[in-house]
Amino acid sequence: MGLPLRDEEFHTYGDYRHWGDERRYELIDGVAYAMSPSPTRHHQEVTGEIYYQARQGLDPESECRIMIAPLDVRLPRGDEADDQIDTVLQPDVLAVCDPDKLDDRGVRGAPDWVVEVVSPSTASHDHIHKRRVYERHGVTELWLVHPTDRLLTIYWLEGEEYGKPEVVELAGETEVRALPGVRIAWDALVERLPPQDP
């Protein structure tokens, strides 16, 4: 099942910036996809914990910055003006290690690490559409976290494409390869999640 569309029109960041705050959207190749009205408490807890641990583990001398949604990540095709960009996403957690990609509007260009916390209603969109966009724009490391299934799918950029994904349980610790020294510990977080359905 796909996410609902705003309409059938082609949109750019110039349009996007003037929409009201009553509903959030992401743009993929000019198509405006409606985001979930409000993430669940468990989604927020997983997102917040990953952000917190990544910030704590990051070398204080690093130029990398860890950020959390909502934050616009504009993904230009080339050197077009901001208002002409047709792909704008809001990853749950992200890291950017090139300070030149950061500005007052958020991020322009591919982050080094992106985390999407997947819910059953967004799983196909995240795994198909967003994964392709992140790959095309050169996001080095992509994590798709499945709290319901207690799984983590990791994509790593090999040249211009993602290699075979690594799928691991949300258990023990997982290293963030794009951020040396950063590891995410899962056990205490998973204990706070609702029990899995039998």
QUIDA-V675719 format. One record per pair of residues at least 24 apart in sequence whose ideal C-beta (glycine too) atoms are under 7 Angstrom apart, sorted by the first residue. I is the first residue (numbers start at 1). GAP is how many residues later the second one is. D is the distance in whole Angstrom. If there is no record, write none. Layout:
i=I gap=GAP d=D
i=I gap=GAP d=D
//
This chain:
i=1 gap=123 d=7
i=2 gap=122 d=7
i=2 gap=123 d=6
i=3 gap=30 d=5
i=3 gap=31 d=6
i=3 gap=119 d=7
i=3 gap=122 d=5
i=4 gap=30 d=5
i=5 gap=26 d=6
i=5 gap=27 d=6
i=5 gap=28 d=6
i=6 gap=26 d=4
i=6 gap=28 d=6
i=7 gap=25 d=7
i=12 gap=71 d=6
i=12 gap=72 d=5
i=12 gap=73 d=6
i=12 gap=74 d=5
i=13 gap=61 d=6
i=13 gap=69 d=6
i=13 gap=70 d=6
i=13 gap=72 d=4
i=13 gap=75 d=5
i=14 gap=69 d=3
i=14 gap=70 d=7
i=16 gap=72 d=6
i=24 gap=46 d=7
i=26 gap=62 d=6
i=26 gap=63 d=5
i=26 gap=64 d=6
i=27 gap=59 d=6
i=27 gap=60 d=6
i=27 gap=61 d=4
i=28 gap=59 d=6
i=28 gap=101 d=6
i=28 gap=105 d=6
i=29 gap=57 d=6
i=29 gap=58 d=6
i=30 gap=56 d=4
i=36 gap=85 d=7
i=36 gap=86 d=7
i=42 gap=105 d=6
i=42 gap=151 d=6
i=42 gap=152 d=7
i=43 gap=74 d=5
i=43 gap=76 d=6
i=45 gap=147 d=6
i=46 gap=71 d=5
i=46 gap=99 d=6
i=46 gap=101 d=5
i=46 gap=143 d=7
i=47 gap=45 d=5
i=47 gap=46 d=6
i=47 gap=70 d=5
i=49 gap=140 d=5
i=50 gap=43 d=5
i=50 gap=65 d=6
i=50 gap=134 d=6
i=51 gap=42 d=5
i=53 gap=131 d=5
i=53 gap=132 d=7
i=54 gap=39 d=7
i=54 gap=41 d=7
i=54 gap=122 d=7
i=54 gap=125 d=7
i=54 gap=128 d=5
i=54 gap=130 d=7
i=57 gap=124 d=6
i=57 gap=125 d=4
i=57 gap=126 d=6
i=58 gap=121 d=6
i=58 gap=124 d=6
i=59 gap=122 d=6
i=63 gap=34 d=6
i=63 gap=36 d=6
i=64 gap=31 d=5
i=64 gap=32 d=7
i=64 gap=33 d=4
i=64 gap=48 d=7
i=64 gap=115 d=6
i=65 gap=30 d=7
i=65 gap=31 d=5
i=65 gap=37 d=7
i=66 gap=27 d=7
i=66 gap=29 d=5
i=67 gap=27 d=5
i=68 gap=25 d=6
i=71 gap=35 d=5
i=71 gap=36 d=7
i=72 gap=33 d=6
i=72 gap=34 d=4
i=73 gap=33 d=6
i=73 gap=34 d=5
i=73 gap=38 d=6
i=74 gap=32 d=7
i=74 gap=33 d=7
i=74 gap=34 d=5
i=75 gap=35 d=7
i=75 gap=58 d=7
i=75 gap=62 d=5
i=76 gap=32 d=7
i=87 gap=46 d=6
i=89 gap=41 d=7
i=89 gap=44 d=7
i=91 gap=24 d=6
i=91 gap=25 d=6
i=92 gap=24 d=6
i=92 gap=25 d=5
i=95 gap=83 d=7
i=95 gap=84 d=6
i=110 gap=27 d=5
i=110 gap=28 d=4
i=110 gap=29 d=5
i=111 gap=28 d=6
i=112 gap=28 d=5
i=112 gap=29 d=7
i=112 gap=66 d=5
i=113 gap=27 d=7
i=113 gap=28 d=5
i=113 gap=63 d=6
i=113 gap=65 d=4
i=113 gap=66 d=6
i=114 gap=25 d=5
i=114 gap=28 d=5
i=115 gap=28 d=5
i=115 gap=30 d=6
i=116 gap=28 d=5
i=117 gap=28 d=5
i=117 gap=30 d=7
i=118 gap=26 d=5
i=118 gap=27 d=6
i=118 gap=28 d=5
i=120 gap=28 d=6
i=131 gap=24 d=7
i=135 gap=26 d=6
i=135 gap=27 d=5
i=140 gap=38 d=5
i=141 gap=35 d=7
i=141 gap=36 d=6
i=141 gap=37 d=4
i=147 gap=46 d=6
i=150 gap=40 d=6
i=150 gap=46 d=7
//
